[in-house]
């Protein structure tokens, strides 16, 4: 295997790690920031805008998870064992 390729096992491991980060990291981060905003001293309108942005971040994260699951499904069903790193 050349340096410009990755095995399906390694690729699946990286994809699973990315899903873990999306599921836990983003959710934890947005929840923490939302709670922190309550005590922040920002005006109500600024807090509302920040909460909207955090909700958008959480929503986008769900889309990332779905895309990652689709790639995992593709890798599992492709029968290939080596992928180019640019894949």
C-alpha positions as CSV (number, residue, x, y, z in Angstrom):
1,X,0.0,0.0,0.0
2,X,1.4,3.4,-1.0
3,X,1.4,6.5,1.2
4,X,-1.3,7.9,-1.1
5,X,-3.8,5.2,-0.2
6,X,-5.7,3.9,2.9
7,X,-7.1,0.5,3.7
8,X,-10.8,0.1,4.2
9,X,-10.2,-0.8,7.9
10,X,-8.3,2.4,8.5
11,X,-10.8,4.4,6.6
12,X,-13.7,2.9,8.5
13,X,-11.9,3.7,11.8
14,X,-11.5,7.3,10.8
15,X,-15.1,7.6,9.7
16,X,-16.3,6.1,13.0
17,X,-14.1,8.6,14.9
18,X,-15.6,11.4,12.9
19,X,-19.1,10.2,13.7
20,X,-18.2,10.0,17.4
21,X,-16.9,13.6,17.3
22,X,-20.1,14.8,15.6
23,X,-22.4,12.9,18.0
24,X,-20.6,13.9,21.2
25,X,-18.4,16.8,20.6
26,X,-20.7,19.1,18.8
27,X,-23.7,18.3,21.0
28,X,-21.6,18.8,24.2
29,X,-20.1,22.0,22.9
30,X,-23.4,23.6,21.8
31,X,-25.1,22.6,25.1
32,X,-22.3,24.1,27.1
33,X,-22.3,27.3,25.1
34,X,-26.1,27.6,25.3
35,X,-25.9,27.3,29.1
36,X,-23.0,29.8,29.3
37,X,-25.0,32.3,27.3
38,X,-27.6,32.5,30.0
39,X,-24.9,34.0,32.4
40,X,-23.0,35.9,29.7
41,X,-24.2,39.4,30.2
42,X,-25.0,39.7,26.5
43,X,-28.3,41.4,25.5
44,X,-31.3,39.3,25.0
45,X,-31.2,39.9,21.2
46,X,-27.5,38.8,21.0
47,X,-28.2,35.7,23.2
48,X,-31.1,34.8,20.9
49,X,-28.9,35.2,17.8
50,X,-26.1,33.1,19.3
51,X,-28.6,30.4,20.2
52,X,-29.9,30.4,16.7
53,X,-26.4,29.9,15.4
54,X,-25.7,27.1,17.9
55,X,-29.0,25.4,16.8
56,X,-27.8,25.7,13.1
57,X,-24.4,24.2,14.1
58,X,-26.2,21.2,15.8
59,X,-28.4,20.7,12.8
60,X,-25.5,20.8,10.4
61,X,-23.7,18.3,12.6
62,X,-26.7,15.9,12.1
63,X,-26.2,16.2,8.3
64,X,-22.5,15.5,8.7
65,X,-23.4,12.3,10.6
66,X,-25.8,11.2,7.9
67,X,-23.2,11.8,5.2
68,X,-20.5,9.8,7.2
69,X,-22.9,6.9,7.7
70,X,-23.5,6.9,3.9
71,X,-19.8,6.8,3.2
72,X,-19.4,3.9,5.8
73,X,-22.2,2.0,4.0
74,X,-20.5,2.6,0.6
75,X,-17.1,1.4,2.0
76,X,-18.7,-1.7,3.5
77,X,-20.6,-2.6,0.4
78,X,-17.9,-1.8,-2.2
79,X,-15.7,-4.8,-1.7
80,X,-12.6,-2.7,-2.1
81,X,-9.8,-2.9,0.5
82,X,-7.7,0.1,-0.5
83,X,-8.9,3.7,-1.3
84,X,-6.9,6.6,-2.6
85,X,-6.5,9.3,0.2
86,X,-8.2,11.8,-2.1
87,X,-11.4,9.7,-2.0
